[in-house]
Amino acid sequence: QVQLVESGGGSVQAGGSLRLSCAASSYPTGGSCMAWFRQAPGRERERVAGLDVYRRAGYADSVKGRFTISIDNGKNNLYLQMDSLKPEDTAMYYCAATPRLSCSGAFPYRFENTAWGQGTQVTVSS
């Protein structure tokens, strides 16, 4: 069972930066896509950035050019570097690990086998 623990959230002013980390106990066997999602109050969870089984990155249009996803396989850590933050980036951010058969590119399309972290809060003030 994959366990994920996020860290690095906090409060920043607009234009600032944060780096989120996700420590994984392991990766799903046979390959996986790894992704960051976020959920703001009153809104559905949405994809932010992901890595496909070959570790190619994909991004939501709203964060392209501002966020960068990366992975350190040696440490089983996933990262999200967030620059030029905007108030609309305020949300709880979640790390997700999904077996490859449930992945479409950099993001899962089925979630029944997705492992989730507990989330880390990001608040951006104007």
C-alpha positions, 0 to 999 in steps of 0.5 A, a space after each residue: 500500500 502506497 503511503 503519501 505525505 505532503 509538506 511545504 504548504 503555507 501562506 504567501 503574498 501574491 507573486 511569491 513562491 512555495 515548494 511542495 513535497 510529497 514523500 512516498 513510501 513506494 511507487 505502485 508496482 509496474 509503473 505509475 503516474 504521479 500527480 498534484 491535485 488541488 481543491 478550493 472550498 466549494 469547488 471540485 478537486 482539480 488536476 494541477 500537474 502530473 508525470 506520466 509513466 515515463 516521467 513526462 510532465 503535464 500541466 493544467 492550463 491555469 498553472 503552465 509557466 508558473 508551476 514545475 513538477 519534478 521527482 527524485 526517484 532516489 528519495 521517493 519524493 515528488 515536488 511542486 515548485 510554485 512561482 508567481 502565485 495568485 490568490 486563485 491558487 489558494 487551495 488544499 493540495 494533494 499528492 496522488 499515485 496511480 498505477 499505470 493502467 489507470 493513467 491517461 498521460 500524466 493524470 489518472 482517469 480512474 481513481 479506485 486504485 489511486 493513493 492520496 496524501 492528506 493534503 497541505 494547505 496553500 493560501 495566497 493573499 493579494 
